Amino acid sequence: MIPTSPSSRPGRRSPLLRTGSRLAAATLALGLLAGCTDAPSPAPAPEPSAATLAPSAGAPSGSEPTTPGATPAPAPPTTAAPEAPSPPPAPASPAATALADLPVAAAGTMSDYDREGDFGGWADPDGNGCDARNDVLARDLTDVVTEDGCTVRSGTLEDPYTGTVVEFRRGVLTSSDVQIDHVVSLGNAWVSGARRLSQDQRVALANDPLNLLAVDGPTNGVKSDKHAGQWLPPNEAFRCEFVALQIAVKTRYDLRVTAPEKQAMADVLADCPGQPLPGAAPVPERAPAEEPAPEAAPAPAPAPAEEVHYPNCTAVREAGASPLHAGEPGYRAGLDGDRDGVACE
C-alpha cells in the first residue's frame, strides 16, 4: 500500500484552516453585535461661510452675487461756526471820563479856612438883580411865591437828597427847613485846591448855580464839608447825578480829589453808564412880582438878650451857634448877606 500525506486524508483539516475558520466566525459575530447597537448620528454639515457664498472672481456674470451689508456714507466734514466777535467795551460815560482826568492828591488843611473871608456872601453872578440864593430857590421849588421880583417867600421842595417833600416858608423859625447847599462844599473846595484860586474865582464858585441845590436843611447839616467818600445822599436814585455834579464843579474850577473820594465816585458811576456831565443850570426867568399876603401884626420885640458879638460866620460856626436867626444873641445884619433873617446858614 502506498502511504499518503496527512493533508490528503479525508475528514481532517489542517490547523491553518481551522484557525482561519475561527477568525472568520469571530469577525462575523462581532459584526452581528455591532449591528444591534444604535448607529451614531451623522455630524452636522458645516454652514457655508461668507467667503464660500461670495462669488469667485472667475464666476460667470450671470450668477447672483451676494449683497454685503450697506456701508454708511461718510458724514460731511463739520465746520465750526465762527465765533461772533466780542462787542467792543462800552465807552466811558462823560462823567466817568471827566473823573478819570481829575488829579488825585491828599486833602489840604482847614486851619486857615475862613468861609466868609475866602468866598464872600451871596452875590448876583448873572446880573438879573437877584442874589444866587433866591435864584436857586426859584429854580428848585414849585408853587413859588415871591415879593419884589426876587425874594422867595414860600414854595414846595422835592428834596433830591432824601426824596421827601419839604415846605418852605421864609421866616426866622422856618427858613432853615430848606437850605441852599454847595454840592462841593466850600470847605472841601478849600482843601482841594481853591486856596490857590483868586478871590473872584472863589466868589464865582460859591455862587455858581452848577454848585448850588435847594435841599432839606437837617440833611445838609449832616453832609457839611464831607466829600463823596464820606457822605452820599440817602436817596440812592440821586447819587449818580450828585456825583456827576461834584465832578463837573471840580473840573470847572480845577480842583483835586482824594483817592478814597475818587474811588467812591467811580463806584457810584459804575451803576449808571452813560451818566452825562452836567453843565451850568439855567437861571429861571423872573415872573412879575406877586402881591404878598398881608402879614400878621409883628410879635412884640423880645427882651434884650445878652450882648454877644461874632466877628464873622467862621466864629459863629466855631461857637456852634450856626445858623443865627434874627433876634438871637450875636445876630446882626452884617452876617446875613441875603437879609432873610437867617445868618451864617
C-alpha distance (Angstrom), angle and dihedral (degrees) to the residues before:
residue distance angle dihedral
M1 . . .
I2 3.69 . .
P3 3.84 111.1 .
T4 3.82 119.2 -125.8
S5 3.90 130.7 -146.4
P6 3.71 118.6 -101.0
S7 3.80 91.8 -114.8
S8 3.67 92.3 60.6
R9 3.74 94.3 56.0
P10 3.74 113.5 113.8
G11 3.82 119.9 -121.1
R12 3.79 98.0 24.3
R13 3.88 128.3 92.4
S14 3.70 128.3 -152.5
P15 3.79 119.3 -107.5
L16 3.81 90.5 -113.5
L17 3.76 92.7 57.4
R18 3.75 91.7 47.3
T19 3.81 91.7 52.7
G20 3.82 92.5 49.6
S21 3.75 91.2 50.3
R22 3.75 91.7 51.9
L23 3.83 91.7 50.8
A24 3.74 92.3 50.4
A25 3.78 91.5 50.1
A26 3.78 91.4 49.8
T27 3.76 90.9 49.8
L28 3.78 91.5 50.7
A29 3.80 91.3 49.8
L30 3.77 92.1 51.3
G31 3.77 90.3 50.1
L32 3.76 91.5 52.1
L33 3.79 91.3 49.5
A34 3.78 91.7 49.6
G35 3.77 91.0 52.0
C36 3.78 90.4 57.8
T37 3.86 93.0 59.5
D38 3.94 124.0 82.0
A39 3.74 112.8 -89.7
P40 3.84 113.2 -119.9
S41 3.84 116.9 -103.6
P42 3.74 112.2 -105.0
A43 3.85 114.0 -106.7
P44 3.81 113.1 -103.2
A45 3.72 114.2 -100.1
P46 3.80 111.3 -109.0
E47 3.82 115.0 -105.9
P48 3.73 112.7 -110.1
S49 3.81 112.6 -102.6
A50 3.78 124.6 -126.7
A51 3.77 87.6 -105.0
T52 3.83 90.1 55.8
L53 3.83 91.6 49.8
A54 3.79 94.2 46.5
P55 3.81 112.1 92.3
S56 3.73 115.4 -111.0
A57 3.73 120.9 -118.6
G58 3.77 89.7 -104.7
A59 3.81 96.8 49.5
P60 3.78 116.5 124.3
S61 3.80 115.3 -92.5
G62 3.78 91.1 -120.4
S63 3.79 93.4 65.3
E64 3.83 116.4 102.0
P65 3.81 110.7 -115.4
T66 3.74 118.3 -142.2
T67 3.88 111.3 -107.2
P68 3.80 110.5 -128.0
G69 3.82 120.2 -141.9
A70 3.83 111.7 -73.8
T71 3.82 112.7 -98.6
P72 3.86 111.7 -138.6
A73 3.77 114.8 -115.3
P74 3.78 112.6 -107.1
A75 3.82 113.1 -96.9
P76 3.78 113.9 -109.4
P77 3.78 112.4 -103.3
T78 3.79 111.5 -91.2
T79 3.76 118.3 -130.2
A80 3.80 116.1 -155.1
A81 3.76 112.0 -121.4
P82 3.78 109.6 -109.6
E83 3.78 112.2 -103.1
A84 3.76 114.4 -108.9
P85 3.78 109.9 -110.0
S86 3.77 114.1 -102.8
P87 3.78 111.5 -102.4
P88 3.77 112.7 -106.5
P89 3.79 114.4 -102.5
A90 3.76 113.7 -88.6
P91 3.78 111.2 -99.2
A92 3.77 115.2 -106.5
S93 3.78 114.5 -98.3
P94 3.80 118.3 -106.1
A95 3.80 89.5 -108.8
A96 3.82 92.7 50.0
T97 3.81 91.2 47.5
A98 3.80 91.2 52.4
L99 3.81 90.4 47.0
A100 3.81 90.7 54.2
D101 3.81 88.9 56.3
L102 3.81 95.8 52.3
P103 3.80 112.5 105.8
V104 3.80 117.2 -118.8
A105 3.79 120.7 -136.1
A106 3.77 140.2 144.1
A107 3.79 116.1 -87.6
G108 3.77 117.7 -95.8
T109 3.79 127.0 -130.3
M110 3.79 128.3 -78.2
S111 3.78 93.5 -158.7
D112 3.81 90.9 106.2
Y113 3.81 96.7 35.8
D114 3.82 116.0 130.7
R115 3.78 110.3 175.9
E116 3.77 97.2 -165.4
G117 3.78 95.6 37.5
D118 3.81 95.4 44.8
F119 3.80 100.4 39.4
G120 3.81 105.8 19.3
G121 3.80 125.0 -145.3
W122 3.78 133.0 -68.5
A123 3.79 112.0 -41.9
D124 3.81 135.9 -177.1
P125 3.81 101.2 -113.4
D126 3.80 96.1 171.0
G127 3.80 96.1 43.7
N128 3.80 94.9 -126.8
G129 3.78 92.1 132.4
C130 3.83 94.6 -105.4
D131 3.78 127.2 96.3
A132 3.80 121.0 -114.7
R133 3.82 93.1 -106.3
N134 3.80 94.0 60.5
D135 3.80 91.3 40.4
V136 3.80 90.0 57.8
L137 3.80 93.5 44.8
A138 3.80 89.2 52.6
R139 3.81 90.1 47.4
D140 3.81 98.9 47.0
L141 3.82 103.2 34.9
T142 3.78 128.6 74.2
D143 3.80 127.5 -146.1
V144 3.78 87.5 30.4
V145 3.79 120.2 -171.2
T146 3.81 115.9 -165.4
E147 3.75 138.8 178.9
D148 3.79 130.3 -153.0
G149 3.82 89.2 12.9
C150 3.80 92.3 -78.0
T151 3.77 118.3 44.0
V152 3.79 112.4 87.8
R153 3.78 109.5 -141.2
S154 3.81 100.0 -179.9
G155 3.78 144.9 -14.2
T156 3.78 144.9 141.6
L157 3.81 124.0 -91.7
E158 3.78 126.1 -156.0
D159 3.78 93.0 -155.9
P160 3.82 112.3 -136.4
Y161 3.81 93.6 -160.1
T162 3.81 97.4 56.3
G163 3.81 104.2 15.4
T164 3.81 89.8 -125.9
V165 3.80 132.0 121.3
V166 3.81 117.3 -109.7
E167 3.79 124.9 -172.1
F168 3.79 116.2 -138.9
R169 3.79 121.8 -149.7
R170 3.77 119.2 169.5
G171 3.77 110.8 -126.5
V172 3.75 145.3 106.6
L173 3.80 94.1 -86.5
T174 3.81 100.3 31.8
S175 3.81 110.0 36.5
S176 3.80 91.9 85.3
D177 3.83 91.7 60.7
V178 3.80 86.2 83.3
Q179 3.79 117.3 34.6
I180 3.79 133.7 -179.1
D181 3.79 107.6 -117.9
H182 3.77 126.1 -157.4
V183 3.81 99.6 -135.0
V184 3.79 88.1 -150.1
S185 3.77 96.8 39.2
L186 3.77 115.9 -129.6
G187 3.80 89.8 -121.2
N188 3.80 91.2 54.5
A189 3.80 90.4 45.0
W190 3.81 89.0 53.6
V191 3.81 94.7 53.8
S192 3.82 93.0 42.8
G193 3.79 98.7 55.6
A194 3.82 110.7 -64.4
R195 3.80 91.0 113.5
R196 3.81 88.4 75.2
L197 3.82 92.9 51.3
S198 3.78 120.7 97.1
Q199 3.79 119.2 -103.0
D200 3.81 90.5 -107.2
Q201 3.81 90.7 52.3
R202 3.79 91.7 50.4
V203 3.82 91.7 49.6
A204 3.81 88.5 49.9
L205 3.82 90.0 51.0
A206 3.80 91.5 50.6
N207 3.82 92.0 50.9
D208 3.80 101.1 35.8
P209 3.84 110.0 124.7
L210 3.82 87.5 -143.9
N211 3.80 88.5 66.1
L212 3.81 97.9 42.0
L213 3.81 130.9 85.7
A214 3.79 132.8 168.4
V215 3.81 104.7 -127.1
D216 3.78 144.4 161.8
G217 3.81 107.1 -67.3
P218 3.82 100.8 -137.1
T219 3.82 91.8 46.5
N220 3.78 90.0 50.8
G221 3.79 88.2 54.2
V222 3.80 90.4 55.4
K223 3.81 91.4 49.8
S224 3.81 93.0 49.9
D225 3.84 110.5 146.0
K226 3.82 96.6 -21.6
H227 3.81 121.7 132.1
A228 3.82 126.4 -138.5
G229 3.79 92.5 -86.6
Q230 3.81 89.0 59.5
W231 3.80 103.4 35.7
L232 3.80 139.0 18.6
P233 3.82 128.1 175.9
P234 3.82 113.9 -85.1
N235 3.82 86.0 -131.1
E236 3.82 99.3 82.2
A237 3.81 91.8 -167.2
F238 3.82 89.2 67.7
R239 3.80 98.4 46.7
C240 3.80 96.7 92.2
E241 3.80 92.2 52.4
F242 3.81 91.7 42.5
V243 3.81 92.8 54.1
A244 3.82 91.5 43.6
L245 3.82 89.7 53.4
Q246 3.80 91.5 51.7
I247 3.81 90.8 49.2
A248 3.81 91.0 49.0
V249 3.81 92.5 51.0
K250 3.81 93.7 46.2
T251 3.80 89.9 47.9
R252 3.81 92.8 49.5
Y253 3.81 94.2 49.9
D254 3.82 97.6 35.4
L255 3.80 94.8 -116.5
R256 3.80 127.5 160.5
V257 3.80 134.5 -125.7
T258 3.78 130.1 -144.5
A259 3.81 119.2 -120.8
P260 3.85 94.2 -107.4
E261 3.81 90.0 46.2
K262 3.81 92.4 51.7
Q263 3.81 92.1 47.4
A264 3.80 91.6 50.5
M265 3.81 90.4 50.8
A266 3.82 91.4 49.2
D267 3.81 91.1 49.6
V268 3.80 90.8 53.8
L269 3.81 93.9 46.4
A270 3.82 90.6 51.1
D271 3.81 86.8 73.4
C272 3.81 95.0 52.1
P273 3.82 112.6 48.9
G274 3.77 112.4 -169.7
Q275 3.81 93.9 29.0
P276 3.81 106.2 167.2
L277 3.76 124.2 -134.5
P278 3.80 106.6 -115.9
G279 3.76 121.1 -125.1
A280 3.75 128.0 -153.1
A281 3.79 110.8 -51.7
P282 3.80 112.5 -120.0
V283 3.76 117.6 -109.2
P284 3.82 109.4 -122.1
E285 3.75 123.0 -114.0
R286 3.76 111.3 -103.1
A287 3.79 115.3 -115.1
P288 3.78 118.8 -146.4
A289 3.75 111.5 -78.8
E290 3.76 114.0 -92.3
E291 3.73 122.4 -135.6
P292 3.78 106.5 -104.1
A293 3.76 118.2 -126.5
P294 3.77 113.8 -100.9
E295 3.74 109.8 -86.3
A296 3.74 123.1 -129.6
A297 3.75 118.2 -109.1
P298 3.79 109.6 -77.7
A299 3.75 116.4 -98.8
P300 3.74 117.4 -109.0
A301 3.76 113.4 -81.9
P302 3.79 112.1 -94.7
A303 3.74 119.6 -111.2
P304 3.79 113.6 -87.9
A305 3.76 109.4 -81.6
E306 3.74 128.3 -142.7
E307 3.79 109.9 -76.0
V308 3.82 109.8 -100.8
H309 3.77 124.1 169.8
Y310 3.79 127.7 -167.8
P311 3.80 116.8 -172.3
N312 3.82 92.2 -151.5
C313 3.80 144.1 -14.3
T314 3.79 91.8 -87.9
A315 3.79 88.8 63.9
V316 3.82 89.4 47.4
R317 3.79 91.6 54.3
E318 3.77 93.8 44.3
A319 3.80 88.2 53.8
G320 3.81 90.0 51.1
A321 3.81 91.3 -120.6
S322 3.82 98.6 119.1
P323 2.98 124.9 155.9
L324 3.80 102.7 38.2
H325 3.79 118.2 -159.2
A326 3.76 125.4 -154.7
G327 3.79 109.5 -85.8
E328 3.80 94.7 27.0
P329 3.80 120.4 116.8
G330 3.79 109.5 -85.9
Y331 3.80 96.7 19.2
R332 3.79 114.8 133.0
A333 3.76 134.8 159.9
G334 3.80 91.8 -112.8
L335 3.82 89.3 67.4
D336 3.82 93.8 46.2
G337 3.80 102.9 74.6
D338 3.80 95.7 176.6
R339 3.80 95.5 40.3
D340 3.78 93.6 -129.9
G341 3.78 96.3 132.5
V342 3.82 93.1 -102.0
A343 3.79 118.9 95.8
C344 3.79 129.0 -166.1
E345 3.80 93.8 6.6
